Amino acid sequence: MRAIACLLSGLLGMAPFAAAYEPDVFGTARQVAERAAHDVGSDGIPCRSGLPPPEELTLEETVERILCRDPQTRLAWASAKAQAAQVGISRAAFLPRLDGSLDGSRSYSDVDYRDNPYLSGDGHRERRSASLELSWVLFDFGRRSAALRNAQQLLLAANASQDSTLQNAFVLAAQAYYDALAAQSSLAASRQVAEMAAQNFEAADAKYRGGAAALSDRLQAQTALSQASLRQIRDEGSLRTALGVIALRMGLAPDTPLRLTSELDARPDTAFVRAVDELLAEARHEHPALVAARARLEAADARVEESRAAGRPSLALTANLARSHNDQSPAFSGDTRASDRSIGLQLKIPLFEGFERTYLIRNALARREASQAELADAEQQVSLEVWNSYQSLSVESRSLLRTHELVEQSRQSLEVVQGRYRSGVGSMVELLNALTAYASAEEQHTQALGNWQVSRLKLAAGLGRLGFWAIDSRQ
């Protein structure tokens, strides 16, 4: 998925540092890195979190910068790398083990027989030896194969969990941007309402001074202007808060000046929405949380096989090559040299382990049962998420049409009432009611726009298919 382009491309830049001190003989790191190569965005731009933000911040760049700085995504990637190394550990068990040793010692002895001084004497002894020992397990009833299968499935689960973490971080990053856009739209609407309230106050004040209106009209208009100004102040604070959240999540100071280029509008990029039954089936098949849960269940099955195979005999090839040299004084029989070579088969049969093997198997079976429950729970959670997001998107799509109509109707009504009041026909109460209705309609429409965007992204994430395509303005 392209949603993880920035994060993975940035994090992969650290891979050479890991390879600098520990070689990856089995190429296990590529099982994490190869997936990233397919997920890099079309522009191939790496993480830009260390660079200052541009003058105009787009939604795509905001999401990229937040993903690059998100600690949960880094944790998920590190966990996947650790599990990839565990695959290498399991593969290493199929290879022979060769151990070498070097030994050297020096001693001095002084023997004094008082009853027989002719047997007394002193001497030294120096010993040097070197040896090589080879051990290679040839057959173990599938224990190593089960351990490798377990590690591979856990790596698959770690990669899928990484995808799930990235998609969640993607949704939160986009939601932060949409919250800022909603606050920006609300501020624009409140400023417009404040300007209208100021115009109404000027009209009421002029009519009052001319004797064509009562003092109550002027006071009501002034109260409406104060309320509109108060709403504008609160909307300005909400916008500063939303922009500060974005700045902090991008690793910047909260008071960093940011300017958003996008507008909070609806885009017709919901082609992925189909019948809810098809969406549920697709989510059960592709959602990374379910892929991870199924992989953990497969790993639990392999763990049961590994625990059972560990209690069975194993056959190993053993070989030894040793050479020693003793340099000692004549009192200790002089110099001696010895060499030893051996090769053979070693059959190891576990006879009694204090019932440890029984409880290891019982533990593995219980963990498999827990993995089955975890898979069932993940399926239920994904289905609920898709269903709720589908219904939310459906409701918000219809709400967009209605709130748009409501804004247009309330604006026209406000213009008519303003004209009536200025011509001396309408009342101040009628004018204030029209202004309140227009402000409420703008607020509802802005909220519906924000909810629509977030619901659309959550549905895409629930299907396991969230990416930059969902926020690309060219869609």
Residue pairs with C-beta under 8 A, 6 or more apart in sequence:
1 39
1 163
1 166
1 167
1 465
1 466
1 467
2 39
2 40
2 41
2 42
2 467
2 468
2 469
3 39
3 63
3 166
3 167
3 170
3 466
3 467
3 468
4 36
4 39
4 67
4 73
4 162
4 163
4 166
4 170
5 39
5 40
5 41
5 64
5 468
6 41
6 45
6 46
6 47
6 48
6 63
6 64
6 65
6 67
6 68
7 47
7 64
7 67
7 68
7 70
7 73
7 77
7 166
8 35
8 36
8 39
8 40
8 77
9 36
9 40
9 44
9 45
9 46
9 47
10 46
10 47
10 49
10 68
11 36
11 47
11 74
11 77
12 33
12 36
13 46
13 47
15 29
15 33
18 29
18 81
19 29
24 30
24 88
25 88
26 87
26 88
26 91
26 92
28 84
28 85
28 87
28 88
28 91
28 155
29 81
29 84
31 84
31 87
31 155
31 159
32 77
32 80
32 81
32 84
32 155
32 159
35 159
41 468
45 64
47 64
47 65
47 68
48 61
48 64
48 65
48 68
49 65
49 68
49 69
49 250
49 251
53 61
53 65
53 250
53 252
53 256
53 258
54 61
55 259
56 259
56 260
56 261
57 246
57 258
57 259
57 260
57 261
58 261
58 262
58 473
59 174
59 177
59 262
59 471
59 473
60 468
60 471
60 472
62 173
62 176
62 177
62 246
62 250
63 170
63 173
63 174
63 177
63 468
63 471
65 250
65 251
66 169
66 172
66 173
66 176
66 246
66 249
66 250
67 73
67 166
67 169
67 170
67 173
69 249
69 250
69 251
70 169
70 173
70 249
72 165
72 168
72 169
73 162
73 165
73 166
73 169
75 165
76 158
76 161
76 162
76 165
76 166
77 162
79 158
79 161
79 162
80 155
80 158
80 159
80 161
80 162
82 158
83 151
83 154
83 155
83 157
83 158
84 155
84 158
86 151
86 154
86 155
87 148
87 151
87 152
87 155
89 151
90 144
90 147
90 148
90 150
90 151
90 152
91 148
93 137
93 144
93 147
93 148
94 144
94 148
95 136
96 134
96 135
96 136
96 317
97 134
97 135
97 136
98 132
98 133
98 134
99 132
99 133
99 135
100 130
100 131
100 132
100 133
101 130
101 131
101 133
102 129
102 130
103 127
103 128
103 129
103 130
104 126
104 127
104 128
104 129
105 126
105 127
106 124
106 125
106 126
106 127
107 124
107 125
107 126
108 122
108 123
108 124
108 125
109 122
109 123
109 124
109 125
109 331
109 332
110 122
111 119
111 120
111 121
111 122
112 120
113 119
113 120
121 331
122 329
122 331
123 328
123 329
123 330
123 331
123 332
124 328
124 329
125 326
125 327
125 328
125 329
125 332
126 326
126 327
126 328
127 324
127 325
127 326
127 327
128 324
128 325
128 327
129 322
129 323
129 324
129 325
130 322
130 323
130 324
131 320
131 321
131 322
131 323
131 340
132 320
132 321
132 322
133 318
133 319
133 320
134 317
134 318
134 319
134 320
135 316
135 317
135 318
135 346
136 316
136 317
136 318
137 144
137 314
137 315
137 316
138 315
138 316
138 317
138 345
139 314
139 315
140 309
140 312
140 314
140 315
141 309
141 312
141 313
141 314
142 305
142 309
143 306
143 309
143 310
143 312
143 314
146 302
146 303
146 305
146 306
146 309
147 302
147 306
149 298
149 299
149 302
149 305
150 299
150 302
150 303
150 306
151 299
153 295
153 296
153 298
153 299
153 302
154 295
154 296
154 299
156 291
156 292
156 295
157 291
157 292
157 293
157 295
157 296
157 299
158 292
160 288
160 289
160 291
160 292
160 295
161 288
161 289
161 292
162 288
163 288
163 291
163 464
164 287
164 288
164 289
164 292
167 288
167 461
167 464
167 466
168 461
170 457
170 461
170 466
171 454
171 457
171 458
171 461
171 466
173 249
174 453
174 454
174 457
174 471
175 454
175 457
176 242
176 245
176 246
176 249
177 246
177 260
177 262
178 264
178 450
178 453
178 454
179 242
179 245
179 450
180 239
180 242
180 243
180 245
180 246
180 260
181 260
181 262
181 263
181 264
181 450
182 242
182 264
182 446
182 447
182 449
182 450
183 235
183 238
183 239
183 241
183 242
184 239
184 260
184 264
185 263
185 264
185 446
185 449
186 235
186 238
186 239
186 442
186 443
186 446
187 232
187 235
187 236
187 238
187 239
189 439
189 442
189 443
189 446
190 228
190 231
190 232
190 235
190 439
191 232
192 442
193 228
193 231
193 232
193 435
193 438
193 439
193 442
194 225
194 228
194 229
194 231
194 232
196 228
196 414
196 418
196 435
196 438
197 221
197 224
197 225
197 227
197 228
197 229
197 435
198 225
198 228
199 418
200 221
200 224
200 225
200 418
200 421
200 431
200 432
200 435
201 218
201 221
201 222
201 224
201 225
203 221
203 418
203 421
203 422
204 213
204 217
204 218
204 220
204 221
204 222
204 428
205 218
205 221
207 213
207 217
207 424
208 214
208 215
208 217
208 218
212 424
213 428
216 428
217 427
217 428
220 428
220 429
220 432
221 428
221 431
221 432
224 432
224 435
228 439
231 439
243 258
243 260
244 254
244 255
245 254
246 258
247 253
247 254
247 255
247 256
247 258
248 254
262 473
264 446
264 449
264 450
264 453
265 449
266 400
266 449
266 452
266 453
267 473
267 475
269 456
269 469
269 470
269 472
269 475
270 393
270 397
270 456
272 459
272 460
272 463
272 465
273 279
273 390
273 393
273 459
276 386
276 387
276 390
279 386
279 390
279 459
279 463
280 383
280 386
280 387
282 463
283 290
283 382
283 383
283 385
283 386
283 462
283 463
283 464
284 290
284 379
284 382
284 383
286 463
286 464
286 465
287 382
287 462
287 463
287 464
288 464
289 378
289 381
289 382
289 464
290 375
290 378
290 379
290 382
290 464
291 464
292 378
293 371
293 374
293 375
293 378
293 379
294 375
296 371
296 374
296 375
297 368
297 371
297 372
297 374
297 375
299 371
300 364
300 367
300 368
300 370
300 371
301 368
303 364
303 367
303 368
304 361
304 364
304 365
304 368
306 364
307 357
307 360
307 361
307 363
307 364
308 361
310 350
310 357
310 360
311 350
311 353
311 357
311 361
312 350
313 347
313 348
313 349
313 350
314 347
314 348
315 345
315 346
315 347
315 348
316 345
316 346
316 348
317 343
317 344
317 345
317 346
318 342
318 343
318 344
318 345
318 346
319 342
319 343
319 344
320 340
320 341
320 342
320 343
321 340
321 341
322 339
322 340
322 341
323 337
323 338
323 339
323 340
324 337
324 338
324 339
325 335
325 336
325 337
326 335
326 336
326 337
326 338
327 335
328 334
328 335
328 336
350 357
382 462
385 458
385 462
386 459
386 462
386 463
389 455
389 458
389 459
389 462
390 459
392 451
392 455
392 458
392 459
393 452
393 455
393 456
393 459
396 448
396 451
396 452
396 455
397 452
399 448
399 451
399 452
400 445
400 448
400 449
400 452
403 441
403 444
403 445
403 448
404 445
406 441
406 444
406 445
407 438
407 441
407 442
407 445
409 441
410 434
410 437
410 438
410 440
410 441
411 438
411 441
413 434
413 437
413 438
414 434
414 435
414 437
414 438
417 426
417 430
417 431
417 434
418 431
418 434
420 426
420 430
421 427
421 428
421 430
421 431
456 470
457 466
457 470
457 471
460 466
460 467
460 470
469 475
